[in-house]
Amino acid sequence: MIKLKFFIAVSIIVGILPAYGWTAEPWLIASQSEVINFGQKITFDIVKPQDVSDWPEVLKVKLSGNGSSEEIELSLAKSSATSALRRTYVGVASKKYVGIVRAELVALSSNRLVMLAPREDAGSMQVTEVAPSTSSVESTGNPPNNRTAVIIANPGDEPALSAYEPMYFVVGKNSESGIDSRFQLSFKYRPFDPEGSVAGFLPPLSNLYFGYTQTTLWDIGGNSSPFKDTSYRPSLFYRWVGSGRNFMPDEWRVGAEHESNGQSGEASRSLNTAFIRPTWNFDMADGRRLSFFPKFQQYLNKNENADIQSYRGYVDWQLRYGREDGLILAGLYRLGTGGYSAGQLDISYPMSDRIFARTGAFLHLQLLSGYGETLLDFNKNNGTQVRLGLSIAR
């Protein structure tokens, strides 16, 4: 499929260039992945003009985006198939980018390629490195290559309304009615657009988010197929980019969350928490990324669930690993102060091309074991649940 897309793109470019008066035959460049990550190998397919006889051992490509640019060397791939017009070259990006990155050959007439350097969920904020002024260098004695990280919100990285937690619909068996399902809807909303008048007057407001997640356990096999329980979780949080250096987090989220099952009487459950969630991202080979984002919580109000910390504890330990265009594994583990625990593993694989950074259509397998599958049953162990279905955000 990659080769087909590549040659279609090449055919279109070659076909339209003469119409714009460009008679010199250009070099053509295409990437085997749409994602670019810091320190990882980038593989390019290169097509040379017919009037160029020899293939160079090394090419240079210019990467630019997020206010930064660099020239990296591309070496002929050892596994590159021999072809008269097309070969494969590899290189490594030495700078961190966020958002759109453009690539083009250096000193050679070529097309410009657009790639994406995402954070965890193609987040709305980025770090721009600004060179210090001459006066600051003179006054502080810092060398000219010292740079200052400036946190800004970029409206081009994601829309104001975007995916928050995973959204899925999965079905499995239970010991009571025989079949049930679990589904989750989730989104986050940034009320103050960075280009709006309010954020223009007070830029930090552009990093404020409203989040909403709804998780429902549906007893499909029961009489009248009732919803067994639903958790509603509105939240308000502030999100900003960390330095990502010396083991410091790449991102921070700090906020407050309300959780309720919307019932009354003895079945009523609700609690309020304050949380802080740092995120560390580790880029690996072949575009894979490992993200570690524990969510530390403090209970503000838990009158209807006085001992919930015995089952949930104070930390949601969370991991996410894989490629955005391939298999993703996401894990959640809770250990309560009373020794009770719960674990959840979500495995998803794309069934179609992504629509946005985390959205599309994915085959979704969910395994859940331990206490607190629902807020109503926070102190009950329902055994191990295995469910299979679809997700649209992960």
Phi, psi and omega in degrees: 000319179298316180296321180297312179300320182297312183288330174296315179298317179298317182297319180295315182297314180297326183286328186268340183301314180299331181294338179258015175083009180269101185266336178288130184286125184270165166282148179240137184231136177217148180258145178280354176220143179276354184252138177237130181232147181302131174076005181254155180291136175247131182250124181243140168263128184242133174246123181266157176297153182293334182274002174263122188277318188249146175274130176285149177289329182228135172240160175242139178234141178261126175254136179213139179168155177058032179078005180237158175208157178200160173248124180243151179274137175250126178255149178298125181294138181296327182269008183296129178289139180287126180213149182292327186241342186229132175217168183249131178237154180230151177206178183227130176282130182258358178241154177272131178239157174225130178089216186284132176235132179254141181230137176206153181290148180266133176066013177226143178287116183212166172288165177255129183257139179252128179232174183234131174248094186270155163269204185308313180224041184050050189304164188276357183242156181213163176255123177255128179268123184246127179290139180291154179287164180298322181294322180292326178294318181292324184280328183261339183081005179288143179292158185298338183275001172288140182228156182250131179277127179244124181273123178226161174257135184242112183293345182280345184281328178201157179287169180297324177255121186211172180295146180244270172269169181303148176241124187208166171221113183233150185232141177205192181254153171227170185277351184263288184265349176104325182212138176213174178220160177227129178224154184221134174242139184202140176207163172230151184226131177258105187289334184248097179297138181303335180265003180278171184290322181294310179293333176294325178281323181224083187307324181302338179295339180291350178262010179268136184229148167251129179241151178213129178226135179231122182240126185234136171256117188249117181274080185298323184278353181279171178297127182066007176049064184281158168281118184290316177195150179226134175253128177252125186230082170282149181211159174228125183214160178248135188231131177211162183273135174269180183285328182070011182248149177054045177068012173282151182298153175278339181206153176231145169225132179226131182188195179228147183222139173252138176229131181211153176259005173069015180254173181235171178070215183293337181274357182287136176220134175201155175200156176238137181225154167251143184219158171223132185227099173279155179228130173245130178247133179237111181278135184236188183292155174059031175078007180279151180223137174252123179243132179239117186219076177293141180249108181270130187234148172234126182283124178266326181208123181212041185301324183274355180219060191303329183252025184297333179294339177291337183251326181261333185074202183240003182221132166264108179276119188230138177227151175216131185218139174140195179250143180294336177257018181212212183289134176235131174246130179232131183235146177227133178224134176234138175231114182282163180292342177270005179091359178277146184221165177210147178220147178222134177234125177244126180240125182225150180218135185293139175253353178206172176295150178294147175271309173234197187301318184239005186248151181167220175229125186226141169284131191230124175245129182234131175240129182224132182215140176114205187268152168078043176297327174233163178294325178298321183254041184298337182251020179241144178254114181264017179077200181263127180249131177240122183225147182230141179183216184235153172228154178245350173211142184217000000 
